């Protein structure tokens, strides 16, 4: 049963957060709306409240054309619109125009760019570039000849592919196809409160961090990841980075800001960017991450992207949990995930208490 007074108070505030909790109808107009509808506030005596669309329509009311209560929430409509635009970007060999993307999304050009970036965290051009590079990496990993992979991935010329590849792939296309051949990767191993940690980097940034009980096993895993690369022990700056990671585990603070050389598909890159936005002391569900990247139905794919993350802590997949509150899996052990979350919550508690006091 809906409480009339509570619903009326929310309606007076035009409380958009009440969307999905109830609908209101107006006897004199025969229309039903969302609580946050910008239509003129009806008289209290003419107002009815309903828990579902079916109840409102059973009362003989029709949906408002302004807030469109039968079409899902604005957030849901935006997600669906961006999904359509992403699908066009992913299947197009050339970059669609802003007008073509907006038409595919079904929203105006004026709002499209803002909505797209808000949901995906990237501009349409950046999204298309990341997806193209992801396809390129997949084809190289599958052993396709470089020239064939370039054009099959949507690059108009080999020069553009070679220009973009080093920053995105961490190496030249040929080296990527050969499992890192010609690439030098330095690494260090350090002890932490949660076991051994390995930090490995190319000349562009950290390409792998991992946690384990077995120090030698970490080095073996690095060599398996880059079978044709030159893997050598490092020191200096790399040791400083490792010490910062150990310090973060010991006393979690803000997210670690270290240069990364991450190699993955376009989809994985979007998921990993979303993970980096989760602050220490907080968690998100796989469902929430899927929604945040504009693909609410890709929950399983998000979980898989988390499982394939090879940069522990710096891409904090340990902050993603299941919708039922259970921790879910973790590449480096569920108990480590539990310990990391516990440490981060404890470190964040005083700051939250201070914010509440303010």
C-alpha positions in Angstrom: 0.0 0.0 0.0 1.3 3.4 -1.0 1.3 6.2 1.7 -0.5 9.1 0.1 1.2 11.8 2.3 4.7 10.5 1.6 4.0 10.2 -2.1 2.5 13.7 -2.2 5.6 15.1 -0.4 7.9 13.5 -3.0 5.7 14.8 -5.8 5.8 18.4 -4.4 9.7 18.1 -4.4 9.6 16.7 -7.9 11.8 14.0 -6.5 13.3 12.1 -9.5 14.8 9.5 -7.1 11.3 8.3 -6.5 11.0 7.2 -10.1 10.2 3.5 -10.2 8.7 3.6 -6.7 5.3 5.1 -7.7 3.4 7.0 -10.4 0.9 9.7 -10.0 -2.3 10.3 -12.0 -4.5 13.4 -12.4 -8.2 12.9 -12.5 -8.9 16.1 -14.5 -6.5 15.4 -17.3 -6.6 11.6 -17.4 -2.8 11.4 -17.5 -0.3 9.6 -15.3 3.3 10.7 -14.8 6.6 10.0 -13.1 7.2 11.8 -9.7 9.9 14.0 -11.3 7.8 15.1 -14.3 8.2 18.8 -15.0 4.5 19.2 -15.8 2.5 21.7 -13.6 1.8 20.4 -10.1 -1.8 19.1 -9.9 -4.2 19.9 -7.1 -3.9 17.5 -4.2 -7.6 16.6 -4.4 -7.2 15.6 -8.1 -4.2 13.4 -7.5 -4.0 9.6 -7.4 -0.9 7.3 -6.8 -0.2 4.0 -8.3 2.5 1.3 -7.7 2.6 0.1 -11.3 1.9 1.1 -14.9 -0.8 -1.6 -15.1 -2.7 0.0 -12.1 -2.5 3.5 -13.7 -3.8 2.2 -17.0 -6.5 0.1 -15.4 -7.8 3.3 -13.9 -8.3 4.6 -17.4 -5.3 7.0 -17.5 -2.9 7.5 -20.4 0.9 8.0 -20.2 2.3 11.5 -20.1 4.0 12.5 -23.4 6.6 14.6 -21.5 8.1 12.2 -19.0 7.1 9.0 -20.9 6.6 6.8 -17.8 5.9 3.7 -20.0 9.4 3.9 -21.7 11.6 3.2 -18.7 13.6 5.7 -16.6 15.6 8.4 -18.3 18.8 6.6 -17.1 17.6 3.4 -18.7 16.7 5.2 -22.0 20.2 6.8 -22.1 21.9 3.4 -21.5 19.9 1.9 -24.3 20.7 4.9 -26.6 24.4 4.7 -25.9 24.3 0.9 -26.5 22.9 1.5 -30.0 25.6 4.1 -30.7 28.4 1.7 -29.4 27.1 -1.0 -31.7 27.3 1.3 -34.7 30.9 2.3 -33.7 32.0 -1.3 -33.2 30.7 -2.5 -36.6 31.8 0.5 -38.7 35.1 0.4 -40.5 35.2 4.2 -40.7 34.3 6.7 -38.0 30.5 7.6 -38.2 29.6 11.2 -38.1 28.1 12.7 -34.9 24.8 13.0 -36.7 24.8 9.3 -37.6 25.6 8.3 -34.1 22.9 10.5 -32.6 20.4 9.1 -35.1 21.4 5.6 -34.1 21.0 6.5 -30.4 17.7 8.2 -31.0 18.6 11.4 -29.2 19.5 14.9 -30.4 22.9 15.8 -31.5 23.0 18.5 -28.9 22.7 16.0 -26.0 24.4 12.9 -27.6 28.0 13.8 -27.0 27.5 14.7 -23.3 25.3 11.6 -22.6 27.8 9.3 -24.4 30.8 10.5 -22.5 28.9 10.5 -19.2 28.0 6.8 -19.6 31.1 5.4 -21.2 33.8 7.7 -19.8 35.1 8.4 -23.3 34.3 10.5 -26.4 32.8 8.6 -29.4 36.1 9.0 -31.2 38.2 7.7 -28.3 35.8 4.8 -27.9 36.1 3.9 -31.6 39.9 4.1 -31.5 40.1 1.9 -28.4 37.7 -0.7 -30.0 39.8 -0.7 -33.2 43.0 -1.2 -31.3 41.3 -4.0 -29.3 40.4 -5.8 -32.5 43.9 -5.2 -33.8 45.4 -6.8 -30.6 43.1 -9.8 -30.8 44.0 -10.5 -34.4 47.8 -10.2 -33.7 47.4 -12.5 -30.7 45.6 -15.0 -32.9 48.7 -15.0 -35.2 47.3 -13.1 -38.2 49.9 -11.4 -40.4 50.3 -7.8 -39.3 49.2 -6.3 -42.7 46.0 -8.3 -42.7 45.3 -7.5 -39.0 45.7 -3.8 -39.7 43.1 -3.6 -42.4 40.7 -6.2 -40.8 40.7 -4.0 -37.7 39.5 -0.9 -39.6 42.7 1.1 -39.9 42.8 3.0 -43.2 46.6 2.7 -43.5 49.5 0.8 -41.9 51.1 4.1 -40.9 48.2 5.0 -38.7 48.2 1.5 -37.1 52.0 1.8 -36.3 51.6 5.3 -35.0 48.9 4.2 -32.5 50.2 0.8 -31.6 53.1 1.5 -29.3 51.1 3.4 -26.8 48.1 1.0 -26.9 49.8 -2.3 -27.3 53.0 -1.5 -25.3 55.1 -2.7 -28.3 55.2 -2.7 -32.1 52.6 -4.8 -33.9 55.2 -7.3 -34.9 56.5 -7.7 -31.4 53.0 -8.2 -30.1 52.3 -10.9 -32.7 55.5 -12.6 -31.5 54.6 -12.6 -27.8 56.7 -9.6 -26.9 59.8 -10.4 -29.0 62.3 -7.6 -28.8 60.6 -6.1 -25.8 62.4 -5.7 -22.5 60.4 -6.1 -19.3 61.9 -5.3 -15.9 60.4 -6.7 -12.7 60.9 -6.7 -8.9 59.3 -8.9 -6.2 58.7 -7.5 -2.7 57.1 -8.9 0.4 53.7 -7.4 1.5 51.3 -8.1 4.4 49.4 -10.2 1.9 52.3 -12.3 0.6 54.6 -11.7 -2.3 54.0 -9.0 -4.9 55.5 -8.7 -8.4 55.6 -5.4 -10.3 56.7 -5.6 -14.0 57.0 -2.7 -16.4 57.9 -1.9 -20.0 59.5 1.4 -20.9 56.0 2.9 -21.0 54.7 1.8 -17.7 53.6 -1.1 -15.4 52.3 -4.0 -17.5 51.7 -6.5 -14.7 51.3 -6.6 -10.9 50.4 -9.8 -9.1 50.1 -11.3 -5.6 50.9 -14.8 -4.5 52.4 -16.9 -1.7 55.1 -18.2 -4.0 57.7 -15.8 -5.2 59.1 -18.0 -8.0 55.6 -18.7 -9.3 55.0 -14.9 -9.8 58.1 -14.7 -12.0 57.1 -17.8 -14.0 53.6 -16.3 -14.6 55.3 -13.1 -15.9 57.4 -15.1 -18.4 54.3 -17.1 -19.5 52.5 -13.8 -20.2 55.4 -12.5 -22.3 57.1 -15.7 -23.6 59.3 -14.0 -26.2 60.2 -10.9 -24.3 63.5 -10.3 -22.4 62.6 -10.4 -18.8 65.1 -9.1 -16.3 65.3 -8.1 -12.7 64.9 -4.3 -12.2 65.7 -1.7 -9.5 65.6 2.0 -9.1 62.3 3.6 -10.2 60.6 0.2 -10.4 61.6 -0.6 -6.8 60.1 2.8 -5.8 56.9 1.9 -7.5 56.8 -1.4 -5.7 57.4 0.3 -2.4 54.4 2.6 -3.0 52.2 -0.5 -3.7 53.4 -2.1 -0.5 52.7 1.1 1.3 49.2 1.2 -0.2 48.4 -2.3 1.1 49.7 -1.4 4.5 47.9 1.9 4.8 45.3 2.4 2.0 44.8 5.9 0.9 43.9 7.5 -2.5 44.2 5.4 -5.6 47.8 4.8 -6.7 48.7 7.1 -9.6 51.4 5.2 -11.5 52.0 4.9 -15.3 50.4 1.9 -16.8 51.0 -0.1 -20.0 47.8 -2.2 -20.1 47.1 -4.5 -23.0 43.5 -5.6 -23.6 40.5 -5.4 -25.8 38.3 -2.3 -26.2 35.7 -3.8 -23.9 38.3 -4.7 -21.2 39.8 -1.2 -21.4 36.3 0.3 -20.7 35.7 -2.0 -17.7 39.2 -1.3 -16.3 38.7 2.4 -16.6 35.4 2.1 -14.7 37.1 0.1 -11.9 39.7 2.8 -11.5 36.9 5.2 -10.6 35.8 3.2 -7.6 37.4 5.0 -4.5 39.2 3.0 -1.8 36.8 1.9 0.9 33.9 1.5 -1.5 32.6 -1.3 -3.8 30.5 -1.7 -6.9 28.7 -4.7 -8.3 29.3 -6.3 -11.6 25.8 -5.1 -12.6 26.7 -1.5 -11.7 29.9 -1.6 -13.7 28.0 -3.0 -16.7 25.6 -0.1 -16.4 28.4 2.4 -16.0 30.0 1.4 -19.3 26.7 1.6 -21.1 26.2 -2.2 -21.5 23.8 -3.2 -18.7 23.3 -6.7 -20.1 27.0 -7.5 -20.2 27.3 -8.5 -16.5 29.1 -11.8 -17.3 31.4 -10.1 -19.7 32.3 -7.6 -17.0 33.1 -10.4 -14.6 35.3 -12.0 -17.2 37.1 -8.6 -17.8 37.8 -8.4 -14.1 39.1 -12.0 -14.1 41.5 -11.2 -16.9 42.9 -8.0 -15.3 46.7 -8.5 -14.8 47.3 -5.3 -12.9 46.3 -6.0 -9.2 45.6 -3.0 -7.0 46.3 -0.4 -9.7 43.2 -1.6 -11.6 41.2 -2.4 -8.4 39.0 -5.4 -9.5 39.0 -6.4 -5.8 36.4 -3.6 -5.3 33.8 -5.4 -7.5 31.4 -7.8 -5.7 28.3 -9.7 -6.6 24.8 -8.1 -6.4 23.9 -10.3 -3.4 26.8 -8.9 -1.4 29.0 -11.9 -1.8 32.6 -11.2 -2.7 32.7 -13.3 -5.9 36.0 -14.4 -7.4 39.5 -12.8 -7.4 42.4 -13.7 -9.5 44.8 -13.5 -6.6 42.6 -15.3 -4.0 39.3 -14.5 -2.3 41.0 -14.1 1.1 43.3 -11.5 -0.2 40.2 -9.7 -1.7 38.5 -9.8 1.7 41.7 -8.5 3.4 42.1 -5.7 0.9 38.5 -4.5 1.3 38.7 -4.7 5.1 41.9 -2.6 5.2 40.4 0.0 2.8 37.2 0.3 4.7 39.0 0.7 8.0 41.2 3.4 6.4 38.3 5.2 4.9 36.1 5.1 8.0 37.6 8.2 9.8 37.3 10.3 6.6 33.6 9.3 6.2 33.0 10.1 9.9 34.6 13.6 9.3 32.4 14.2 6.2 29.3 13.2 8.1 30.2 15.6 10.9 30.6 18.5 8.4 
